[in-house]
Amino acid sequence: MPDFDTIRPGDIDNFVFDFNKEIGEVGEIFEAIWSCAVSPGSILNDPTPTDRLMGVPINSATQTTQQVGMMLDGVTYTLSAVVTLTDQRILSASGEVECTLLPPVTTPELTVARFRKDMPAFADASDYPNDSVQFWIDIVLNDGLFSPTRWGPQQLMAQEFYVAHELTLDRNTVMSAPKGGIGGGLGSSIGIATSKSVGGVSVSYDNNMGYDPAMGYLGYTMYGRRLYYYMQQAGAGPIQF
């Protein structure tokens, strides 16, 4: 996922790295060296990426600014800056920028409140505490799962299905333990009844209905199966988020 906003072919813009948190109260930027390269994941290539740097960087105490432009359509670039501080420390930062004529894809932010609103089955905070929901949201966001460039407007849906899948597995584990189940048990009753007996009221479920071994552990909940289905539509494959 690009760290900077997209830039249109032929445009020139200012890009900034802010080292305020790293610098702290001691020292300031003495010198900055910028570089521009084609990102490893870029679909197209640019034979002269360093030509996209315009002029010399302008530095303040904690920020370095570089003018960049005339990039090629369809190429994703990695901009990097190495700064030397007056106290001799050396810091670095990098970020990606995609050059495209298409407007950037934006989706609503995934939050606990948004998740509970979109997935009312998880609205009860006593069953699904905020900390548990936030834990899986952090996994999704911090690890950059479900790239917007692949998922587009369905990114939030994919993120929410994944969080719902993990929460369901966690809930199943908790619910199975008091009933003699083994902690960490997998699955949930998402199959259809295939047999029953009136005396003693016994019901059996077929949890393999619609199951594809390629789903892996996503097949253990209906949310994981939904996610797997849409992964195929998005061209993500069975394990690539």
Accessible surface in RSA format (square Angstrom, percent):
REM  Atomic radii and reference values for relative SASA: ProtOr
REM  Chains: A
REM  Algorithm: Lee & Richards
REM  Probe-radius: 1.40
REM  Slices: 20
REM RES _ NUM      All-atoms   Total-Side   Main-Chain    Non-polar    All polar
REM                ABS   REL    ABS   REL    ABS   REL    ABS   REL    ABS   REL
RES MET A   1   154.22  79.9 106.83  70.7  47.38 112.8  80.71  68.6  73.51  97.4
RES PRO A   2    30.18  22.0  18.56  16.9  11.62  42.2  18.56  15.3  11.62  72.2
RES ASP A   3   103.53  72.5  66.21  65.9  37.31  88.2  23.05  54.3  80.47  80.3
RES PHE A   4    39.49  19.8  29.98  18.6   9.51  24.8  35.01  21.2   4.48  12.8
RES ASP A   5   126.04  88.3 113.43 112.9  12.60  29.8  33.22  78.2  92.82  92.6
RES THR A   6    38.98  27.7  19.09  19.4  19.89  47.4  10.32  13.9  28.66  43.3
RES ILE A   7    10.33   5.9   6.52   4.9   3.82   9.2  10.33   7.4   0.00   0.0
RES ARG A   8   127.84  53.7 126.81  64.6   1.02   2.4  44.27  60.5  83.56  50.6
RES PRO A   9    41.98  30.6  24.01  21.9  17.96  65.3  24.02  19.8  17.96 111.6
RES GLY A  10    39.14  48.3   0.00   N/A  39.14  48.3  21.19  58.2  17.95  40.2
RES ASP A  11    64.34  45.1  59.86  59.6   4.48  10.6  15.20  35.8  49.14  49.0
RES ILE A  12    90.39  51.4  59.19  44.1  31.20  75.2  59.19  42.6  31.20  84.7
RES ASP A  13    78.01  54.6  74.01  73.7   4.00   9.5  10.34  24.3  67.67  67.5
RES ASN A  14    88.59  61.1  71.04  68.7  17.54  42.2  11.52  27.7  77.07  74.5
RES PHE A  15    12.23   6.1  10.27   6.4   1.96   5.1  12.23   7.4   0.00   0.0
RES VAL A  16    61.21  40.3  45.45  41.1  15.76  38.0  45.45  39.5  15.76  42.7
RES PHE A  17    18.85   9.4  17.53  10.9   1.32   3.4  18.85  11.4   0.00   0.0
RES ASP A  18    80.43  56.3  52.92  52.7  27.50  65.0  25.97  61.1  54.46  54.3
RES PHE A  19     3.35   1.7   3.35   2.1   0.00   0.0   3.35   2.0   0.00   0.0
RES ASN A  20    81.54  56.2  79.48  76.8   2.06   5.0  10.80  26.0  70.74  68.4
RES LYS A  21   190.54  93.0 160.61  98.5  29.93  71.3 110.55  99.5  79.99  85.2
RES GLU A  22    97.01  55.7  77.27  58.5  19.74  47.0  41.57  80.4  55.44  45.3
RES ILE A  23     5.09   2.9   0.53   0.4   4.57  11.0   0.53   0.4   4.57  12.4
RES GLY A  24    44.09  54.4   0.00   N/A  44.09  54.4  30.58  83.9  13.50  30.2
RES GLU A  25   183.06 105.1 140.27 106.1  42.78 101.9  62.39 120.7 120.66  98.5
RES VAL A  26   101.51  66.8  98.56  89.2   2.95   7.1 101.23  88.0   0.27   0.7
RES GLY A  27    28.99  35.7   0.00   N/A  28.99  35.7   7.46  20.5  21.53  48.2
RES GLU A  28    83.35  47.9  83.35  63.1   0.00   0.0   9.94  19.2  73.41  59.9
RES ILE A  29    12.81   7.3   0.00   0.0  12.81  30.9   0.00   0.0  12.81  34.8
RES PHE A  30   145.32  72.7 121.18  75.1  24.14  62.8 124.11  75.2  21.21  60.7
RES GLU A  31    84.17  48.3  81.70  61.8   2.47   5.9  19.68  38.1  64.49  52.7
RES ALA A  32     9.17   8.4   0.00   0.0   9.17  20.9   0.07   0.1   9.10  24.1
RES ILE A  33   108.95  62.0 104.22  77.6   4.72  11.4 106.76  76.9   2.19   5.9
RES TRP A  34    17.62   7.1   1.73   0.8  15.89  37.3   1.73   0.9  15.89  25.8
RES SER A  35    56.40  47.7  54.91  73.3   1.49   3.4  39.81  84.8  16.59  23.2
RES CYS A  36     3.49   2.6   0.00   0.0   3.49   8.2   0.12   0.3   3.37   3.6
RES ALA A  37    50.80  46.7  50.72  78.3   0.08   0.2  50.72  71.4   0.08   0.2
RES VAL A  38    38.75  25.5  20.36  18.4  18.39  44.3  20.36  17.7  18.39  49.9
RES SER A  39     3.79   3.2   0.83   1.1   2.96   6.8   0.83   1.8   2.96   4.1
RES PRO A  40   137.75 100.4  96.18  87.7  41.57 151.1 109.59  90.5  28.16 175.0
RES GLY A  41    70.65  87.1   0.00   N/A  70.65  87.1  42.67 117.1  27.98  62.7
RES SER A  42    21.27  18.0   0.27   0.4  21.01  48.4   1.30   2.8  19.97  28.0
RES ILE A  43   163.18  92.9 130.50  97.2  32.68  78.8 136.91  98.6  26.27  71.3
RES LEU A  44    94.23  52.5  88.75  63.5   5.48  13.8  92.80  65.2   1.43   3.8
RES ASN A  45   106.83  73.7  88.72  85.7  18.11  43.6  35.61  85.7  71.22  68.8
RES ASP A  46     2.86   2.0   0.00   0.0   2.86   6.8   0.00   0.0   2.86   2.9
RES PRO A  47   111.32  81.1  80.29  73.2  31.03 112.8  87.03  71.9  24.29 150.9
RES THR A  48    60.21  42.8  57.13  57.9   3.08   7.3  51.73  69.5   8.48  12.8
RES PRO A  49    24.41  17.8  24.41  22.3   0.00   0.0  24.41  20.2   0.00   0.0
RES THR A  50    87.89  62.5  79.82  80.9   8.07  19.2  57.75  77.6  30.13  45.6
RES ASP A  51    86.28  60.4  68.76  68.4  17.52  41.4  21.50  50.6  64.79  64.6
RES ARG A  52    29.50  12.4  29.50  15.0   0.00   0.0   0.00   0.0  29.50  17.9
RES LEU A  53    41.71  23.2  24.91  17.8  16.80  42.2  24.91  17.5  16.80  45.2
RES MET A  54    49.11  25.4  42.57  28.2   6.54  15.6  21.03  17.9  28.08  37.2
RES GLY A  55    69.37  85.5   0.00   N/A  69.37  85.5  40.51 111.2  28.85  64.6
RES VAL A  56   123.77  81.4 112.27 101.6  11.50  27.7 112.69  97.9  11.08  30.1
RES PRO A  57    34.63  25.2  22.16  20.2  12.47  45.3  22.16  18.3  12.47  77.5
RES ILE A  58   131.36  74.8 126.27  94.1   5.09  12.3 129.43  93.2   1.93   5.2
RES ASN A  59    57.07  39.4  24.90  24.1  32.17  77.5   9.42  22.7  47.64  46.0
RES SER A  60    62.52  52.8  48.25  64.4  14.27  32.9  55.85 118.9   6.67   9.3
RES ALA A  61    49.30  45.3  40.51  62.5   8.78  20.0  42.51  59.9   6.79  18.0
RES THR A  62    33.27  23.7  33.00  33.5   0.28   0.7  16.27  21.9  17.00  25.7
RES GLN A  63    69.15  38.7  68.69  50.2   0.46   1.1   5.71  12.2  63.43  48.1
RES THR A  64     0.00   0.0   0.00   0.0   0.00   0.0   0.00   0.0   0.00   0.0
RES THR A  65    32.90  23.4  31.56  32.0   1.34   3.2  17.74  23.8  15.16  22.9
RES GLN A  66     2.86   1.6   2.37   1.7   0.48   1.2   0.48   1.0   2.37   1.8
RES GLN A  67    82.21  46.0  79.23  57.9   2.98   7.1   9.65  20.5  72.56  55.0
RES VAL A  68     0.00   0.0   0.00   0.0   0.00   0.0   0.00   0.0   0.00   0.0
RES GLY A  69     0.00   0.0   0.00   N/A   0.00   0.0   0.00   0.0   0.00   0.0
RES MET A  70    92.62  48.0  88.61  58.6   4.00   9.5  81.06  68.9  11.55  15.3
RES MET A  71     4.36   2.3   0.03   0.0   4.33  10.3   0.03   0.0   4.33   5.7
RES LEU A  72    69.32  38.6  67.22  48.1   2.10   5.3  69.32  48.7   0.00   0.0
RES ASP A  73    67.25  47.1  55.13  54.9  12.12  28.7  20.50  48.2  46.76  46.6
RES GLY A  74    27.09  33.4   0.00   N/A  27.09  33.4  20.14  55.3   6.95  15.6
RES VAL A  75     0.81   0.5   0.81   0.7   0.00   0.0   0.81   0.7   0.00   0.0
RES THR A  76    22.76  16.2  22.76  23.1   0.00   0.0   7.65  10.3  15.11  22.8
RES TYR A  77     0.00   0.0   0.00   0.0   0.00   0.0   0.00   0.0   0.00   0.0
RES THR A  78    31.15  22.2  29.89  30.3   1.26   3.0  27.39  36.8   3.76   5.7
RES LEU A  79     0.00   0.0   0.00   0.0   0.00   0.0   0.00   0.0   0.00   0.0
RES SER A  80    28.77  24.3  28.52  38.1   0.25   0.6  15.44  32.9  13.33  18.7
RES ALA A  81     0.20   0.2   0.00   0.0   0.20   0.4   0.12   0.2   0.08   0.2
RES VAL A  82    65.95  43.4  64.06  58.0   1.89   4.6  64.06  55.7   1.89   5.1
RES VAL A  83     0.00   0.0   0.00   0.0   0.00   0.0   0.00   0.0   0.00   0.0
RES THR A  84    36.56  26.0  36.41  36.9   0.15   0.4  20.55  27.6  16.02  24.2
RES LEU A  85     1.04   0.6   0.00   0.0   1.04   2.6   0.00   0.0   1.04   2.8
RES THR A  86    72.15  51.3  46.58  47.2  25.57  60.9  43.64  58.6  28.51  43.1
RES ASP A  87    51.83  36.3  26.72  26.6  25.11  59.4  31.65  74.5  20.18  20.1
RES GLN A  88   143.63  80.3 126.66  92.6  16.96  40.4  55.48 118.1  88.15  66.9
RES ARG A  89    88.67  37.2  82.53  42.1   6.13  14.6  62.60  85.6  26.07  15.8
RES ILE A  90   117.08  66.6  89.82  66.9  27.25  65.7  89.82  64.7  27.25  74.0
RES LEU A  91    35.62  19.8  31.94  22.9   3.68   9.2  35.62  25.0   0.00   0.0
RES SER A  92    81.70  69.0  55.85  74.5  25.86  59.6  19.04  40.6  62.66  87.8
RES ALA A  93    33.05  30.4  21.02  32.4  12.03  27.4  31.84  44.8   1.21   3.2
RES SER A  94    71.07  60.1  44.93  60.0  26.14  60.2   9.09  19.3  61.99  86.8
RES GLY A  95     3.28   4.0   0.00   N/A   3.28   4.0   3.27   9.0   0.01   0.0
RES GLU A  96    50.14  28.8  50.14  37.9   0.00   0.0  12.76  24.7  37.39  30.5
RES VAL A  97     0.00   0.0   0.00   0.0   0.00   0.0   0.00   0.0   0.00   0.0
RES GLU A  98    44.46  25.5  44.46  33.6   0.00   0.0   2.86   5.5  41.60  34.0
RES CYS A  99     0.00   0.0   0.00   0.0   0.00   0.0   0.00   0.0   0.00   0.0
RES THR A 100    15.87  11.3  14.77  15.0   1.10   2.6   6.43   8.6   9.44  14.3
RES LEU A 101    98.98  55.1  86.76  62.1  12.22  30.7  86.85  61.0  12.12  32.6
RES LEU A 102   132.03  73.5 128.72  92.1   3.32   8.3 128.97  90.6   3.07   8.3
RES PRO A 103   107.21  78.1  92.82  84.6  14.39  52.3  99.63  82.3   7.59  47.1
RES PRO A 104    79.20  57.7  62.16  56.7  17.04  61.9  67.23  55.5  11.97  74.4
RES VAL A 105    75.70  49.8  50.35  45.6  25.35  61.1  54.93  47.7  20.77  56.3
RES THR A 106   116.03  82.5  90.19  91.4  25.85  61.6  62.77  84.3  53.26  80.5
RES THR A 107    35.57  25.3   8.40   8.5  27.17  64.7   5.77   7.8  29.80  45.0
RES PRO A 108    68.64  50.0  52.65  48.0  15.99  58.1  64.75  53.5   3.89  24.2
RES GLU A 109   130.62  75.0 111.87  84.6  18.75  44.6  44.86  86.8  85.76  70.0
RES LEU A 110     4.56   2.5   0.07   0.0   4.49  11.3   0.07   0.0   4.49  12.1
RES THR A 111    51.61  36.7  49.19  49.9   2.42   5.8  45.26  60.8   6.35   9.6
RES VAL A 112    23.78  15.6  22.10  20.0   1.69   4.1  22.10  19.2   1.69   4.6
RES ALA A 113    76.23  70.1  63.60  98.1  12.63  28.7  69.38  97.7   6.85  18.1
RES ARG A 114    81.45  34.2  77.14  39.3   4.31  10.3  18.09  24.7  63.36  38.4
RES PHE A 115     0.00   0.0   0.00   0.0   0.00   0.0   0.00   0.0   0.00   0.0
RES ARG A 116    33.56  14.1  29.83  15.2   3.74   8.9  26.91  36.8   6.65   4.0
RES LYS A 117   155.56  75.9 127.35  78.1  28.21  67.2 100.04  90.0  55.52  59.1
RES ASP A 118    46.93  32.9  21.98  21.9  24.95  59.0  15.84  37.3  31.08  31.0
RES MET A 119    20.97  10.9  18.29  12.1   2.68   6.4   7.17   6.1  13.80  18.3
RES PRO A 120   101.04  73.6  88.95  81.1  12.08  43.9  89.52  73.9  11.52  71.6
RES ALA A 121    71.19  65.5  39.62  61.1  31.57  71.8  52.83  74.4  18.36  48.6
RES PHE A 122     3.30   1.7   3.30   2.0   0.00   0.0   3.30   2.0   0.00   0.0
RES ALA A 123    56.68  52.1  40.99  63.3  15.70  35.7  41.08  57.8  15.61  41.3
RES ASP A 124    73.31  51.4  63.55  63.3   9.76  23.1  30.14  70.9  43.17  43.1
RES ALA A 125    51.94  47.8  41.74  64.4  10.20  23.2  42.17  59.4   9.77  25.9
RES SER A 126    93.34  78.9  57.04  76.1  36.30  83.6  56.48 120.3  36.86  51.6
RES ASP A 127    52.96  37.1  43.44  43.2   9.52  22.5   0.32   0.8  52.64  52.5
RES TYR A 128    32.67  15.3  32.06  18.2   0.61   1.6   8.67   6.5  24.00  29.6
RES PRO A 129    61.39  44.7  60.07  54.8   1.33   4.8  61.39  50.7   0.00   0.0
RES ASN A 130    83.89  57.8  79.72  77.0   4.16  10.0  20.65  49.7  63.24  61.1
RES ASP A 131   122.37  85.7 113.61 113.1   8.76  20.7  34.33  80.8  88.04  87.8
RES SER A 132    42.56  36.0  36.20  48.3   6.36  14.6  15.56  33.1  26.99  37.8
RES VAL A 133     0.00   0.0   0.00   0.0   0.00   0.0   0.00   0.0   0.00   0.0
RES GLN A 134    69.25  38.7  69.25  50.6   0.00   0.0  33.82  72.0  35.43  26.9
RES PHE A 135   110.44  55.3 105.35  65.3   5.09  13.3 109.93  66.6   0.51   1.5
RES TRP A 136    42.52  17.1  42.52  20.6   0.00   0.0  40.00  21.3   2.52   4.1
RES ILE A 137     0.79   0.5   0.79   0.6   0.00   0.0   0.79   0.6   0.00   0.0
RES ASP A 138    55.65  39.0  55.38  55.1   0.27   0.6  12.32  29.0  43.33  43.2
RES ILE A 139    53.92  30.7  53.15  39.6   0.78   1.9  53.92  38.8   0.00   0.0
RES VAL A 140     0.56   0.4   0.00   0.0   0.56   1.3   0.00   0.0   0.56   1.5
RES LEU A 141    79.30  44.2  58.55  41.9  20.75  52.2  60.96  42.8  18.34  49.4
RES ASN A 142   123.27  85.0  86.45  83.5  36.82  88.7  26.82  64.5  96.45  93.2
RES ASP A 143    95.06  66.6  64.61  64.3  30.44  72.0  18.77  44.2  76.29  76.1
RES GLY A 144    50.32  62.1   0.00   N/A  50.32  62.1  29.80  81.8  20.52  46.0
RES LEU A 145    31.75  17.7  27.56  19.7   4.19  10.5  28.75  20.2   2.99   8.1
RES PHE A 146     0.25   0.1   0.00   0.0   0.25   0.6   0.00   0.0   0.25   0.7
RES SER A 147    31.02  26.2  28.74  38.4   2.28   5.3  28.16  60.0   2.86   4.0
RES PRO A 148    13.64   9.9  12.25  11.2   1.39   5.1  12.25  10.1   1.39   8.6
RES THR A 149    92.77  66.0  56.23  57.0  36.54  87.1  44.25  59.4  48.51  73.3
RES ARG A 150    98.46  41.3  73.32  37.4  25.14  59.9  16.86  23.0  81.60  49.5
RES TRP A 151     7.74   3.1   0.00   0.0   7.74  18.2   1.40   0.7   6.35  10.3
RES GLY A 152    10.88  13.4   0.00   N/A  10.88  13.4  10.08  27.7   0.80   1.8
RES PRO A 153   120.05  87.5  98.60  89.9  21.45  78.0  99.71  82.3  20.34 126.4
RES GLN A 154    70.83  39.6  69.51  50.8   1.32   3.1  21.59  46.0  49.23  37.3
RES GLN A 155    18.40  10.3  18.40  13.4   0.00   0.0   0.08   0.2  18.32  13.9
RES LEU A 156    13.27   7.4  13.27   9.5   0.00   0.0  13.27   9.3   0.00   0.0
RES MET A 157    48.37  25.0  43.03  28.5   5.34  12.7  30.03  25.5  18.34  24.3
RES ALA A 158     0.00   0.0   0.00   0.0   0.00   0.0   0.00   0.0   0.00   0.0
RES GLN A 159    10.28   5.7  10.28   7.5   0.00   0.0   0.00   0.0  10.28   7.8
RES GLU A 160     9.19   5.3   9.19   7.0   0.00   0.0   0.45   0.9   8.74   7.1
RES PHE A 161    21.68  10.8  21.68  13.4   0.00   0.0  21.68  13.1   0.00   0.0
RES TYR A 162    14.03   6.6  14.03   8.0   0.00   0.0   0.00   0.0  14.03  17.3
RES VAL A 163     0.00   0.0   0.00   0.0   0.00   0.0   0.00   0.0   0.00   0.0
RES ALA A 164     0.00   0.0   0.00   0.0   0.00   0.0   0.00   0.0   0.00   0.0
RES HIS A 165     0.00   0.0   0.00   0.0   0.00   0.0   0.00   0.0   0.00   0.0
RES GLU A 166    11.87   6.8  11.87   9.0   0.00   0.0   0.00   0.0  11.87   9.7
RES LEU A 167     2.82   1.6   2.26   1.6   0.57   1.4   2.26   1.6   0.57   1.5
RES THR A 168    19.08  13.6  19.01  19.3   0.06   0.2  17.62  23.7   1.45   2.2
RES LEU A 169    17.60   9.8  17.08  12.2   0.53   1.3  17.36  12.2   0.25   0.7
RES ASP A 170    62.64  43.9  59.52  59.2   3.12   7.4  25.33  59.6  37.31  37.2
RES ARG A 171    63.37  26.6  59.96  30.6   3.42   8.1  16.24  22.2  47.13  28.6
RES ASN A 172    31.90  22.0  27.55  26.6   4.35  10.5   9.82  23.6  22.08  21.3
RES THR A 173    39.65  28.2  39.18  39.7   0.47   1.1  30.08  40.4   9.57  14.5
RES VAL A 174    91.97  60.5  85.47  77.4   6.50  15.7  90.69  78.8   1.28   3.5
RES MET A 175    81.58  42.2  80.35  53.2   1.23   2.9  69.81  59.3  11.77  15.6
RES SER A 176    32.41  27.4  25.41  33.9   7.01  16.1  32.19  68.6   0.22   0.3
RES ALA A 177    54.50  50.1  38.56  59.5  15.94  36.3  39.42  55.5  15.08  39.9
RES PRO A 178   112.66  82.1  68.90  62.8  43.76 159.1  82.09  67.8  30.57 190.0
RES LYS A 179   163.94  80.0 126.63  77.7  37.32  88.8  91.48  82.3  72.46  77.2
RES GLY A 180    70.94  87.5   0.00   N/A  70.94  87.5  39.35 108.0  31.59  70.7
RES GLY A 181    34.48  42.5   0.00   N/A  34.48  42.5  21.19  58.1  13.29  29.8
RES ILE A 182   146.44  83.3 137.07 102.1   9.37  22.6 141.32 101.8   5.12  13.9
RES GLY A 183    51.73  63.8   0.00   N/A  51.73  63.8  23.20  63.7  28.53  63.9
RES GLY A 184    45.55  56.2   0.00   N/A  45.55  56.2  28.19  77.4  17.37  38.9
RES GLY A 185    29.48  36.4   0.00   N/A  29.48  36.4  27.29  74.9   2.19   4.9
RES LEU A 186   113.50  63.2  79.03  56.5  34.47  86.6  79.10  55.6  34.40  92.6
RES GLY A 187    19.56  24.1   0.00   N/A  19.56  24.1  14.13  38.8   5.44  12.2
RES SER A 188    32.92  27.8  15.71  21.0  17.21  39.6  26.55  56.5   6.37   8.9
RES SER A 189    84.58  71.5  53.98  72.0  30.59  70.5  21.21  45.2  63.36  88.8
RES ILE A 190    48.49  27.6  17.10  12.7  31.39  75.7  24.05  17.3  24.44  66.3
RES GLY A 191    14.48  17.9   0.00   N/A  14.48  17.9   1.52   4.2  12.97  29.0
RES ILE A 192   101.60  57.8  97.94  73.0   3.65   8.8 101.60  73.2   0.00   0.0
RES ALA A 193    63.88  58.7  36.96  57.0  26.92  61.2  37.08  52.2  26.80  71.0
RES THR A 194    83.50  59.4  46.02  46.7  37.48  89.3  43.36  58.2  40.13  60.7
RES SER A 195    61.77  52.2  50.04  66.8  11.74  27.0  48.57 103.4  13.20  18.5
RES LYS A 196   170.38  83.1 138.65  85.1  31.73  75.5  85.48  76.9  84.89  90.4
RES SER A 197    51.98  43.9  42.23  56.4   9.76  22.5  44.03  93.8   7.95  11.1
RES VAL A 198   136.87  90.1 120.43 109.0  16.44  39.6 126.54 109.9  10.33  28.0
RES GLY A 199    69.79  86.1   0.00   N/A  69.79  86.1  43.39 119.1  26.40  59.1
RES GLY A 200    76.43  94.3   0.00   N/A  76.43  94.3  40.82 112.0  35.61  79.7
RES VAL A 201   123.04  81.0 104.15  94.3  18.89  45.5 105.14  91.4  17.90  48.6
RES SER A 202    61.86  52.3  55.79  74.5   6.07  14.0  30.51  65.0  31.35  43.9
RES VAL A 203    74.81  49.2  47.24  42.8  27.57  66.4  47.50  41.3  27.31  74.1
RES SER A 204    50.27  42.5  45.24  60.4   5.03  11.6  22.74  48.4  27.53  38.6
RES TYR A 205   110.18  51.4  83.46  47.5  26.73  69.5  42.35  31.8  67.83  83.6
RES ASP A 206    42.84  30.0  38.20  38.0   4.64  11.0  11.18  26.3  31.65  31.6
RES ASN A 207    70.60  48.7  63.36  61.2   7.25  17.5  24.87  59.9  45.73  44.2
RES ASN A 208   109.65  75.6  99.20  95.9  10.45  25.2  23.14  55.7  86.51  83.6
RES MET A 209    95.73  49.6  86.78  57.4   8.94  21.3  67.56  57.4  28.17  37.3
RES GLY A 210    65.20  80.4   0.00   N/A  65.20  80.4  43.51 119.4  21.69  48.6
RES TYR A 211    74.68  34.9  50.84  28.9  23.83  62.0  34.67  26.1  40.01  49.3
RES ASP A 212    57.80  40.5  56.02  55.8   1.78   4.2  17.57  41.3  40.23  40.1
RES PRO A 213   111.66  81.4  95.36  86.9  16.30  59.2  96.93  80.0  14.72  91.5
RES ALA A 214    48.97  45.0  29.79  46.0  19.18  43.6  42.46  59.8   6.52  17.3
RES MET A 215    18.08   9.4  14.11   9.3   3.97   9.4  14.18  12.1   3.90   5.2
RES GLY A 216    35.71  44.0   0.00   N/A  35.71  44.0  35.70  98.0   0.01   0.0
RES TYR A 217    87.97  41.1  81.43  46.3   6.54  17.0  74.48  56.0  13.49  16.6
RES LEU A 218     4.47   2.5   4.47   3.2   0.00   0.0   4.47   3.1   0.00   0.0
RES GLY A 219     2.19   2.7   0.00   N/A   2.19   2.7   0.00   0.0   2.19   4.9
RES TYR A 220    68.43  31.9  65.84  37.5   2.59   6.7  32.89  24.7  35.54  43.8
RES THR A 221     0.39   0.3   0.39   0.4   0.00   0.0   0.39   0.5   0.00   0.0
RES MET A 222    82.75  42.9  81.45  53.9   1.30   3.1  57.06  48.5  25.69  34.0
RES TYR A 223    17.27   8.1  17.27   9.8   0.00   0.0   8.84   6.6   8.42  10.4
RES GLY A 224     0.00   0.0   0.00   N/A   0.00   0.0   0.00   0.0   0.00   0.0
RES ARG A 225    39.31  16.5  35.25  18.0   4.06   9.7  24.06  32.9  15.26   9.2
RES ARG A 226   108.62  45.6 104.44  53.2   4.17   9.9  30.65  41.9  77.96  47.3
RES LEU A 227     0.00   0.0   0.00   0.0   0.00   0.0   0.00   0.0   0.00   0.0
RES TYR A 228    22.86  10.7  22.86  13.0   0.00   0.0  13.08   9.8   9.78  12.1
RES TYR A 229   123.12  57.5 120.70  68.7   2.43   6.3  83.35  62.6  39.77  49.0
RES TYR A 230    65.82  30.7  65.82  37.4   0.00   0.0  20.92  15.7  44.90  55.3
RES MET A 231     0.00   0.0   0.00   0.0   0.00   0.0   0.00   0.0   0.00   0.0
RES GLN A 232    75.85  42.4  55.79  40.8  20.06  47.8  30.65  65.2  45.20  34.3
RES GLN A 233   114.20  63.9  79.14  57.8  35.07  83.5  22.88  48.7  91.32  69.3
RES ALA A 234    24.44  22.5   2.20   3.4  22.24  50.6  12.86  18.1  11.59  30.7
RES GLY A 235    51.09  63.0   0.00   N/A  51.09  63.0  32.65  89.6  18.43  41.3
RES ALA A 236     2.15   2.0   0.00   0.0   2.15   4.9   0.65   0.9   1.51   4.0
RES GLY A 237    23.09  28.5   0.00   N/A  23.09  28.5  21.20  58.2   1.88   4.2
RES PRO A 238    53.39  38.9  51.80  47.2   1.58   5.8  51.80  42.8   1.58   9.8
RES ILE A 239   147.80  84.1 129.54  96.5  18.25  44.0 131.29  94.5  16.51  44.8
RES GLN A 240   101.40  56.7  96.09  70.2   5.31  12.6  35.83  76.3  65.57  49.7
RES PHE A 241    56.84  28.4  36.99  22.9  19.85  51.7  50.43  30.6   6.42  18.4
END  Absolute sums over single chains surface
CHAIN  1 A    13845.4      10654.5       3190.9       8178.5       5666.9
END  Absolute sums over all chains
TOTAL         13845.4      10654.5       3190.9       8178.5       5666.9
